[in-house]
Every structure is written in C-alpha cells, then in structure tokens.
Amino acid sequence: MTRVIVVASGKGGVGKTTIAANLAVALSLFGKKVAVVDADIVMANLEIIMGLKNPPVALIDVLKGRLEVEDVIYEGPEGVKIIPAGITLDGFNEENMETLKTLLKEIPAYIEILVIDAPAGRDAAMVMDRGQEVIIVTVPQVSSVSDALKMKILAERMGAEVTGAVINMARGRRYELTVEEIENTLDTSVIAVLPDDEAVREALAYEMLYVLKYPRARVTRETLSLAANLVGVTYNPEGRGFLHRLLGLFTH
C-alpha cells in the first residue's frame, strides 16, 4: 500500500511547495519509489520547481474525466514521478474534492511513497484523508505558527495523522520563535529546521532542486536528514559515500 505524506501549510509563502519537491527527491535518494502530486489546481507551480516544462496534460484532465491517472504521470529528477496539477480558475468544489481523494487512492502500486503538495490554507482539507501523514510547514513567526495550528486542527478533523512540523527559513534571530515555543503552541514535534539558505533561492532561479544543485548546502543536509528519519534509515551528513553519490550526479 502506498504511503501518503501530505505537505501542508496554514498560509502561502512559507516554502511548502519547495519543501515538498525537494523532500520527494530526497526520499528517492534513499532508494524509495516516490511520486509527487501538485494538488493545488488553482495556483499550481510544483512542475516548475521539478523542471517539468509545459506538460500537455495534467491532473485537471483526470478530474474532468478526460484521462486516467497513469496518463498524467511524468518522469522527474532521480526517478521521482510527477503528477502536475494543470490550472483551472474554477477552484475546488464538493464534487471534484471527492473525485480527487478517490484518484489519489488509484496511484500505481509500485509507488511506495506519494508526496502531496497540498493547497495552502483550508483548501488543504480537500486532499486530506484517514491514513495519511501530514507535515505542517511554518516559519518561526507568531502569525505563521498561529496559522499552522489551525492547519493541524483541520488535519486532525479530517482523520489524518500529523507527523510533525517543519520550521522553514530559520535565521536564528532573537525575534524568532524557538523550537520549544513552536512545539508547545502546536502540541506536536518539530521534525526539521531548515535554514534560510541562499542555495534555495539560487536553485529556484535555475528551476532546479536545491538537494541536487547544492548537495553540500546546509539546507540540503537538513532535508536529507528529514527524509532519512521519515523512512527510518541512518543518514550521516559527514559520510563520504552518500555525499560522493550526490556529487556524482553532476560529474557525468
């Protein structure tokens, strides 16, 4: 049975899609067969981050009944399968919400982990379901953590299991909330702290994933550590073997 990990946030602008894309590839680097789906059919941009240029068909075509899920799966970096959203200005409604939940259960059986880039805010409930794991992305600011708390409550109401929170764009400044403060507010564990790293912005400018373009970056090491913890494997960021494998991706 495919394991489903939903990456969600209480609001936009916290780096949720970037994390979902890079986490999917990180999981693949640990030997998992991974697919990532952009469930935001109103403001889709996962395909850009994943380097997929103008896909002719997408998830919206499946929701409209024109195609099957298998018809809109594309090959991405490191073997990750990409299901782009496509774009519609109609947004979600009750009918395609249920259709989407049904379609997500029809992911090919060879996919071990499905990473869902959920819409920001309460529309994320449209893709949440029982048996799913939810990672909530926030930045270390009061307003963002407050929105993250609302998302956690919403996920639990939908029957999903909240795995924990990821703090993104952390700068280590005195005015930022601490890990302890965020954990106390959300009543869940912080499972990763990703720094505000220039490597992320540069990779985005090149329409590449930072875990591949900048394998030595601190944000890459933290993302790989998160992926390793999710699949229960040991990751040593100082280990030469894994680092050499990553660097080898760019020497052929």
C-alpha positions in Angstrom: 0.0 0.0 0.0 1.3 3.4 -0.9 2.3 5.6 2.0 0.9 9.1 1.6 2.7 12.2 3.0 0.8 15.5 2.8 2.9 18.7 3.0 0.6 21.5 4.1 0.8 25.0 5.5 -1.6 27.4 7.2 -0.7 30.1 4.6 1.2 30.6 1.4 4.7 32.0 1.2 6.4 29.7 3.7 8.1 27.4 1.1 5.7 24.5 1.2 6.0 23.6 -2.4 9.8 23.9 -2.5 10.0 21.6 0.5 7.5 19.0 -1.0 9.6 18.8 -4.2 13.0 18.5 -2.5 11.7 16.1 0.1 10.3 13.8 -2.7 13.7 13.7 -4.4 15.5 13.2 -1.0 13.3 10.2 -0.3 14.2 8.8 -3.8 17.9 9.2 -3.0 17.3 6.8 -0.1 16.0 4.2 -2.5 12.3 4.8 -2.3 10.0 4.8 -5.3 8.4 8.2 -5.0 5.7 10.2 -6.7 4.8 13.8 -6.0 1.5 15.4 -6.9 0.6 19.1 -7.1 -2.9 19.2 -5.5 -3.2 22.9 -5.9 -5.2 23.2 -9.1 -5.7 26.9 -8.7 -2.1 28.1 -8.0 0.0 25.3 -9.3 3.8 25.7 -9.6 5.3 22.4 -8.5 6.0 21.4 -12.1 8.3 24.5 -12.5 10.3 23.6 -9.4 10.6 20.0 -10.6 11.9 21.2 -14.0 8.8 20.0 -16.0 8.2 22.3 -18.9 4.6 22.8 -20.1 3.2 19.3 -19.6 0.4 18.8 -22.2 -1.9 17.0 -19.8 -2.3 17.1 -16.0 -4.3 16.2 -13.0 -7.1 18.6 -14.0 -7.7 16.4 -17.1 -8.2 13.4 -14.8 -10.6 15.4 -12.6 -12.6 16.3 -15.7 -12.8 12.6 -16.7 -10.8 13.0 -19.8 -7.8 10.8 -18.8 -6.7 8.3 -16.3 -4.1 8.9 -13.6 -1.5 6.9 -15.4 -1.8 9.2 -18.4 -0.6 12.3 -16.5 2.5 10.8 -14.7 5.8 12.2 -15.9 9.4 11.2 -15.1 11.2 13.7 -12.9 14.6 14.1 -11.3 16.1 10.9 -9.7 13.2 8.8 -10.9 10.6 10.7 -9.0 7.2 10.6 -10.8 5.5 13.9 -11.2 1.7 14.5 -11.4 1.3 18.2 -12.3 -1.9 19.9 -11.4 -2.7 21.9 -14.5 -4.6 25.1 -13.9 -8.3 25.9 -13.5 -9.8 29.1 -12.3 -12.9 27.3 -11.1 -11.2 26.1 -7.9 -12.3 23.2 -5.8 -15.9 22.2 -5.3 -17.5 19.3 -3.4 -17.6 17.1 -6.4 -14.0 17.3 -7.6 -12.9 17.2 -3.9 -14.3 13.7 -3.6 -13.0 12.8 -7.1 -9.5 13.9 -6.2 -9.5 11.8 -3.0 -10.6 8.8 -5.0 -7.9 9.4 -7.6 -5.2 9.7 -5.1 -6.1 6.1 -4.0 -5.5 4.9 -7.6 -1.8 5.7 -7.7 0.0 2.8 -9.2 1.0 0.2 -6.7 4.7 0.4 -7.5 4.8 3.8 -5.9 6.0 3.4 -2.3 5.6 7.0 -1.2 3.2 9.6 -2.5 4.1 13.2 -1.5 1.2 15.6 -1.9 1.8 19.3 -2.2 -1.5 20.5 -0.7 -3.1 23.8 -1.4 -2.3 26.5 1.2 -4.8 27.2 3.9 -8.1 25.4 4.5 -8.3 24.1 0.9 -5.7 21.6 2.1 -8.6 19.7 3.7 -9.7 18.8 0.2 -6.9 16.3 -0.1 -6.6 15.1 3.5 -8.0 11.7 4.5 -7.7 9.0 7.0 -4.4 7.0 6.9 -2.4 10.0 5.5 0.6 11.6 7.3 0.7 15.3 7.4 3.8 17.5 7.7 3.0 21.1 8.5 5.4 23.8 7.2 5.7 27.1 9.1 8.2 29.9 9.5 9.3 30.9 13.1 6.9 33.8 13.4 3.8 34.2 15.6 1.3 34.7 12.7 2.6 31.7 10.7 2.7 29.4 13.7 -0.9 30.5 14.6 -2.0 29.6 11.0 -0.1 26.3 11.4 -2.0 25.5 14.5 -5.3 25.9 12.6 -3.9 23.6 9.9 -3.0 21.0 12.5 -6.5 21.1 13.9 -8.0 20.8 10.4 -5.8 17.8 9.6 -6.9 16.0 12.7 -10.5 16.7 12.0 -10.1 15.1 8.6 -8.7 12.0 10.3 -5.1 12.4 9.1 -2.1 11.9 11.4 0.1 14.9 12.0 3.7 13.7 11.8 5.1 17.0 13.0 6.1 20.5 11.9 9.0 21.7 9.7 10.3 25.1 10.5 11.4 26.8 7.3 13.5 29.9 6.6 15.0 29.9 10.1 17.7 32.6 10.6 18.5 32.0 14.3 17.4 35.6 15.2 16.3 36.6 18.7 12.9 37.7 17.5 12.1 34.3 16.0 10.1 31.7 18.0 12.2 28.9 19.4 11.7 25.2 18.6 10.3 24.7 22.1 7.8 27.6 21.8 6.6 26.2 18.4 6.2 22.7 19.8 4.3 23.9 22.8 2.0 26.0 20.6 1.3 23.3 18.1 1.4 20.4 20.5 3.5 18.4 18.0 7.2 17.8 17.4 9.4 19.9 15.2 10.9 17.2 12.9 13.2 19.6 10.9 14.6 23.1 11.0 15.5 24.3 7.5 17.7 27.4 7.4 17.1 30.5 5.3 19.7 29.4 2.8 20.7 31.3 -0.3 21.1 27.9 -2.0 17.3 27.6 -2.1 16.8 30.9 -3.9 19.6 30.2 -6.4 18.2 26.8 -7.2 14.7 28.2 -7.7 16.2 30.8 -10.1 17.7 28.0 -12.1 14.4 26.0 -11.9 16.3 23.2 -10.1 16.1 21.4 -6.8 18.5 22.5 -4.1 19.1 19.0 -2.9 20.6 18.3 -6.3 22.2 21.6 -7.3 23.7 22.3 -4.0 24.4 18.9 -2.3 26.8 20.4 0.2 24.4 23.1 1.4 23.2 23.0 5.0 19.5 23.1 3.8 20.2 20.0 1.7 21.7 18.2 4.7 18.7 19.0 6.8 16.3 17.9 4.1 18.1 14.6 3.7 18.1 14.1 7.4 14.3 14.7 7.4 13.8 12.2 4.6 16.0 9.6 6.4 14.0 10.0 9.6 10.8 9.5 7.7 11.9 6.2 6.2 13.8 5.0 9.2 17.3 4.9 7.8 20.6 6.2 9.1 22.0 9.3 7.4 25.4 10.7 8.2 25.8 14.1 6.6 29.6 13.7 7.0 29.6 10.3 5.4 31.7 10.4 2.3 29.8 7.6 0.5 26.5 9.4 0.3 28.0 12.8 -0.4 30.0 11.4 -3.2 26.9 9.8 -4.7 25.2 13.1 -4.6 28.1 14.9 -6.1 28.4 12.2 -8.8 25.1 13.3 -10.2 26.8 16.3 -11.7 30.0 14.7 -13.0 28.7 12.6 -15.8 
